[in-house]
């Protein structure tokens, strides 16, 4: 009976390939950090946007996100592709959330009827 226990322990000494074994590139870490900063900036302002003055801050933040949207979309697409292939759920979710923030920012700026400026080019 004790041999069965030790055989199971010996087999588990060689763990399966997990996300800890992957060396994360610097651009994935950068993308995840940017998405976390966006999350920590947008969620409180979104909650406070129920107060009229704070909604203007949310509009300004949305305009900034629209301005750098091509960079954010390319970075998040690359992070999503890398993390989805390696089955890293948290990084994949952050990348998808970053794309969602940019999309919502486009909608907010369009509904506010503000000038859409992408990387300095007005549309």
C-alpha positions in Angstrom: 0.0 0.0 0.0 2.8 2.4 0.8 4.5 1.7 -2.5 1.5 3.2 -4.4 1.8 6.4 -2.4 5.5 6.8 -3.2 5.0 6.0 -6.8 2.4 8.8 -7.1 4.8 11.2 -5.3 7.7 10.3 -7.7 5.6 10.9 -10.7 4.5 14.4 -9.5 8.1 15.5 -9.0 8.1 16.3 -12.7 5.4 18.9 -13.1 3.6 19.5 -16.3 4.6 22.4 -18.5 2.8 25.3 -17.0 2.8 29.1 -17.3 5.6 29.3 -14.8 8.0 27.7 -17.2 7.5 30.2 -20.0 9.8 33.2 -20.0 7.6 36.2 -20.4 8.9 38.7 -23.0 9.3 42.3 -21.9 6.6 43.6 -24.3 4.0 41.2 -22.6 4.9 42.6 -19.2 4.7 46.1 -20.5 1.3 45.5 -22.1 0.0 43.9 -18.9 1.3 46.8 -16.8 -0.4 49.4 -19.2 -3.7 47.4 -19.1 -3.5 47.3 -15.3 -2.9 51.1 -15.1 -5.9 51.6 -17.5 -8.0 49.4 -15.3 -7.1 51.3 -12.1 -7.7 54.6 -13.9 -10.9 53.9 -15.8 -12.9 52.0 -13.2 -12.9 54.6 -10.5 -13.5 57.4 -13.0 -16.3 55.4 -14.5 -17.9 54.9 -11.2 -17.5 58.6 -10.3 -18.9 59.6 -13.7 -22.3 59.5 -12.2 -21.4 62.9 -10.7 -21.5 65.4 -13.6 -18.1 67.0 -13.1 -16.3 63.7 -13.1 -18.0 62.7 -16.3 -15.9 65.4 -18.0 -12.7 63.8 -16.6 -14.0 60.5 -18.1 -14.5 62.2 -21.5 -10.9 63.6 -21.3 -9.5 60.1 -20.5 -11.5 58.6 -23.4 -10.0 61.2 -25.7 -6.5 60.3 -24.5 -7.2 56.6 -25.1 -8.6 57.3 -28.6 -5.5 59.4 -29.3 -3.1 56.4 -28.6 -5.6 53.7 -29.7 -3.5 52.3 -32.6 -0.6 51.6 -30.2 -2.8 50.1 -27.6 -4.7 47.9 -30.1 -1.5 46.6 -31.6 0.1 46.0 -28.2 -3.0 44.3 -26.8 -3.4 42.1 -29.9 0.2 40.9 -29.6 -0.2 40.3 -25.9 -3.5 38.5 -26.5 -2.0 36.3 -29.2 1.1 35.4 -27.0 -0.9 34.7 -23.8 -3.7 32.8 -25.5 -1.3 30.4 -27.1 0.4 29.8 -23.7 -2.9 29.5 -21.9 -2.3 32.4 -19.5 -5.8 33.4 -18.6 -5.0 36.5 -16.6 -2.9 38.1 -19.3 -5.4 37.1 -22.0 -8.2 38.8 -20.0 -6.2 41.9 -19.4 -5.5 42.2 -23.2 -9.1 41.7 -24.0 -10.1 44.3 -21.4 -7.6 46.7 -22.9 -9.2 46.3 -26.3 -12.7 46.8 -24.7 -11.5 50.0 -23.0 -10.4 51.4 -26.3 -13.6 50.4 -28.0 -15.7 52.0 -25.2 -13.6 55.1 -25.5 -14.4 55.4 -29.2 -18.1 55.1 -28.4 -18.0 57.7 -25.6 -16.1 60.2 -27.8 -18.5 59.6 -30.7 -21.5 60.0 -28.5 -20.1 63.2 -26.9 -19.6 64.4 -30.5 -16.0 65.4 -29.7 -13.3 65.7 -32.3 -11.7 62.3 -32.9 -7.9 62.6 -33.0 -5.8 59.5 -33.5 -2.0 60.1 -33.2 -2.5 63.8 -34.0 -4.6 63.2 -37.1 -8.1 64.7 -36.9 -11.1 62.8 -38.3 
